[in-house]
């Protein structure tokens, strides 16, 4: 079960910053015969990225009589794919310095 908050109201106020996500079309040409491959599926990947504490108040919601707020990157936030991609770029850069060819790719 993946909790998704309806953040359409908040997303209207988010600055739309362009970024480039890798596609299979850009990854496949970099693959060579004889290479080794591995795929990692990071379950609930966004939930590993903390929200800056003063910004958490914008991610509050109510269920019944209980009040909650996200402390990690929620699904439904328009900038979540960009934030996650930027975080993964740092990890990928560190691996590339070790001569590991890495392609952070979001499929869903």
C-alpha positions as protocol buffer text, in pm:
chain_id: "A"
residue {
  index: 1
  type: UNK
  ca { x: 0 y: 0 z: 0 }
}
residue {
  index: 2
  type: UNK
  ca { x: 146 y: 338 z: -101 }
}
residue {
  index: 3
  type: UNK
  ca { x: -8 y: 644 z: 62 }
}
residue {
  index: 4
  type: UNK
  ca { x: -68 y: 922 z: -188 }
}
residue {
  index: 5
  type: UNK
  ca { x: -177 y: 1262 z: -67 }
}
residue {
  index: 6
  type: UNK
  ca { x: -393 y: 1477 z: -296 }
}
residue {
  index: 7
  type: UNK
  ca { x: -159 y: 1773 z: -328 }
}
residue {
  index: 8
  type: UNK
  ca { x: -319 y: 1939 z: -631 }
}
residue {
  index: 9
  type: UNK
  ca { x: -388 y: 2252 z: -425 }
}
residue {
  index: 10
  type: UNK
  ca { x: -26 y: 2280 z: -310 }
}
residue {
  index: 11
  type: UNK
  ca { x: 112 y: 2183 z: -652 }
}
residue {
  index: 12
  type: UNK
  ca { x: -54 y: 2492 z: -803 }
}
residue {
  index: 13
  type: UNK
  ca { x: 190 y: 2703 z: -603 }
}
residue {
  index: 14
  type: UNK
  ca { x: 501 y: 2499 z: -678 }
}
residue {
  index: 15
  type: UNK
  ca { x: 757 y: 2648 z: -913 }
}
residue {
  index: 16
  type: UNK
  ca { x: 783 y: 2421 z: -1217 }
}
residue {
  index: 17
  type: UNK
  ca { x: 1154 y: 2353 z: -1267 }
}
residue {
  index: 18
  type: UNK
  ca { x: 1255 y: 2157 z: -1573 }
}
residue {
  index: 19
  type: UNK
  ca { x: 1484 y: 1861 z: -1536 }
}
residue {
  index: 20
  type: UNK
  ca { x: 1586 y: 1566 z: -1746 }
}
residue {
  index: 21
  type: UNK
  ca { x: 1500 y: 1210 z: -1650 }
}
residue {
  index: 22
  type: UNK
  ca { x: 1675 y: 925 z: -1823 }
}
residue {
  index: 23
  type: UNK
  ca { x: 1468 y: 712 z: -2056 }
}
residue {
  index: 24
  type: UNK
  ca { x: 1535 y: 361 z: -2179 }
}
residue {
  index: 25
  type: UNK
  ca { x: 1610 y: 516 z: -2517 }
}
residue {
  index: 26
  type: UNK
  ca { x: 1909 y: 699 z: -2369 }
}
residue {
  index: 27
  type: UNK
  ca { x: 2026 y: 407 z: -2155 }
}
residue {
  index: 28
  type: UNK
  ca { x: 2020 y: 119 z: -2405 }
}
residue {
  index: 29
  type: UNK
  ca { x: 2280 y: 268 z: -2646 }
}
residue {
  index: 30
  type: UNK
  ca { x: 2529 y: 277 z: -2355 }
}
residue {
  index: 31
  type: UNK
  ca { x: 2497 y: -97 z: -2299 }
}
residue {
  index: 32
  type: UNK
  ca { x: 2761 y: -321 z: -2452 }
}
residue {
  index: 33
  type: UNK
  ca { x: 2772 y: -695 z: -2507 }
}
residue {
  index: 34
  type: UNK
  ca { x: 2961 y: -859 z: -2223 }
}
residue {
  index: 35
  type: UNK
  ca { x: 2866 y: -593 z: -1967 }
}
residue {
  index: 36
  type: UNK
  ca { x: 2721 y: -701 z: -1636 }
}
residue {
  index: 37
  type: UNK
  ca { x: 2384 y: -559 z: -1537 }
}
residue {
  index: 38
  type: UNK
  ca { x: 2184 y: -526 z: -1220 }
}
residue {
  index: 39
  type: UNK
  ca { x: 1856 y: -357 z: -1141 }
}
residue {
  index: 40
  type: UNK
  ca { x: 1757 y: -226 z: -801 }
}
residue {
  index: 41
  type: UNK
  ca { x: 1399 y: -151 z: -713 }
}
residue {
  index: 42
  type: UNK
  ca { x: 1400 y: 100 z: -430 }
}
residue {
  index: 43
  type: UNK
  ca { x: 1074 y: 28 z: -251 }
}
residue {
  index: 44
  type: UNK
  ca { x: 909 y: 351 z: -138 }
}
residue {
  index: 45
  type: UNK
  ca { x: 1214 y: 542 z: -259 }
}
residue {
  index: 46
  type: UNK
  ca { x: 1067 y: 886 z: -192 }
}
residue {
  index: 47
  type: UNK
  ca { x: 1025 y: 796 z: 175 }
}
residue {
  index: 48
  type: UNK
  ca { x: 1404 y: 792 z: 214 }
}
residue {
  index: 49
  type: UNK
  ca { x: 1426 y: 1166 z: 147 }
}
residue {
  index: 50
  type: UNK
  ca { x: 1350 y: 1391 z: 444 }
}
residue {
  index: 51
  type: UNK
  ca { x: 1149 y: 1711 z: 409 }
}
residue {
  index: 52
  type: UNK
  ca { x: 1316 y: 2025 z: 546 }
}
residue {
  index: 53
  type: UNK
  ca { x: 1142 y: 2070 z: 887 }
}
residue {
  index: 54
  type: UNK
  ca { x: 1002 y: 2424 z: 829 }
}
residue {
  index: 55
  type: UNK
  ca { x: 838 y: 2299 z: 505 }
}
residue {
  index: 56
  type: UNK
  ca { x: 660 y: 2002 z: 664 }
}
residue {
  index: 57
  type: UNK
  ca { x: 365 y: 2219 z: 767 }
}
residue {
  index: 58
  type: UNK
  ca { x: 262 y: 2236 z: 400 }
}
residue {
  index: 59
  type: UNK
  ca { x: 225 y: 1858 z: 396 }
}
residue {
  index: 60
  type: UNK
  ca { x: -32 y: 1822 z: 672 }
}
residue {
  index: 61
  type: UNK
  ca { x: -351 y: 1623 z: 637 }
}
residue {
  index: 62
  type: UNK
  ca { x: -639 y: 1489 z: 846 }
}
residue {
  index: 63
  type: UNK
  ca { x: -778 y: 1135 z: 864 }
}
residue {
  index: 64
  type: UNK
  ca { x: -1089 y: 1119 z: 1079 }
}
residue {
  index: 65
  type: UNK
  ca { x: -1006 y: 1318 z: 1391 }
}
residue {
  index: 66
  type: UNK
  ca { x: -629 y: 1267 z: 1364 }
}
residue {
  index: 67
  type: UNK
  ca { x: -380 y: 1516 z: 1220 }
}
residue {
  index: 68
  type: UNK
  ca { x: -62 y: 1408 z: 1041 }
}
residue {
  index: 69
  type: UNK
  ca { x: 218 y: 1564 z: 842 }
}
residue {
  index: 70
  type: UNK
  ca { x: 470 y: 1411 z: 607 }
}
residue {
  index: 71
  type: UNK
  ca { x: 830 y: 1423 z: 725 }
}
residue {
  index: 72
  type: UNK
  ca { x: 954 y: 1255 z: 406 }
}
residue {
  index: 73
  type: UNK
  ca { x: 898 y: 1322 z: 37 }
}
residue {
  index: 74
  type: UNK
  ca { x: 537 y: 1225 z: -42 }
}
residue {
  index: 75
  type: UNK
  ca { x: 396 y: 1075 z: -358 }
}
residue {
  index: 76
  type: UNK
  ca { x: 165 y: 1331 z: -518 }
}
residue {
  index: 77
  type: UNK
  ca { x: 400 y: 1628 z: -481 }
}
residue {
  index: 78
  type: UNK
  ca { x: 472 y: 1763 z: -830 }
}
residue {
  index: 79
  type: UNK
  ca { x: 840 y: 1821 z: -759 }
}
residue {
  index: 80
  type: UNK
  ca { x: 900 y: 1475 z: -604 }
}
residue {
  index: 81
  type: UNK
  ca { x: 1041 y: 1313 z: -923 }
}
residue {
  index: 82
  type: UNK
  ca { x: 1283 y: 1604 z: -968 }
}
residue {
  index: 83
  type: UNK
  ca { x: 1398 y: 1595 z: -605 }
}
residue {
  index: 84
  type: UNK
  ca { x: 1449 y: 1219 z: -615 }
}
residue {
  index: 85
  type: UNK
  ca { x: 1632 y: 1236 z: -949 }
}
residue {
  index: 86
  type: UNK
  ca { x: 1866 y: 1506 z: -814 }
}
residue {
  index: 87
  type: UNK
  ca { x: 1941 y: 1298 z: -501 }
}
residue {
  index: 88
  type: UNK
  ca { x: 2012 y: 990 z: -709 }
}
residue {
  index: 89
  type: UNK
  ca { x: 2244 y: 1192 z: -934 }
}
residue {
  index: 90
  type: UNK
  ca { x: 2472 y: 1247 z: -634 }
}
residue {
  index: 91
  type: UNK
  ca { x: 2481 y: 872 z: -563 }
}
residue {
  index: 92
  type: UNK
  ca { x: 2539 y: 794 z: -932 }
}
residue {
  index: 93
  type: UNK
  ca { x: 2827 y: 1044 z: -951 }
}
residue {
  index: 94
  type: UNK
  ca { x: 2999 y: 876 z: -655 }
}
residue {
  index: 95
  type: UNK
  ca { x: 2964 y: 535 z: -821 }
}
residue {
  index: 96
  type: UNK
  ca { x: 3089 y: 667 z: -1155 }
}
residue {
  index: 97
  type: UNK
  ca { x: 3404 y: 792 z: -981 }
}
residue {
  index: 98
  type: UNK
  ca { x: 3456 y: 425 z: -891 }
}
residue {
  index: 99
  type: UNK
  ca { x: 3418 y: 340 z: -1262 }
}
residue {
  index: 100
  type: UNK
  ca { x: 3072 y: 189 z: -1216 }
}
residue {
  index: 101
  type: UNK
  ca { x: 2837 y: 277 z: -1498 }
}
residue {
  index: 102
  type: UNK
  ca { x: 2506 y: 377 z: -1336 }
}
residue {
  index: 103
  type: UNK
  ca { x: 2175 y: 495 z: -1481 }
}
residue {
  index: 104
  type: UNK
  ca { x: 1921 y: 620 z: -1225 }
}
residue {
  index: 105
  type: UNK
  ca { x: 1586 y: 554 z: -1391 }
}
residue {
  index: 106
  type: UNK
  ca { x: 1234 y: 614 z: -1259 }
}
residue {
  index: 107
  type: UNK
  ca { x: 978 y: 378 z: -1403 }
}
residue {
  index: 108
  type: UNK
  ca { x: 670 y: 473 z: -1203 }
}
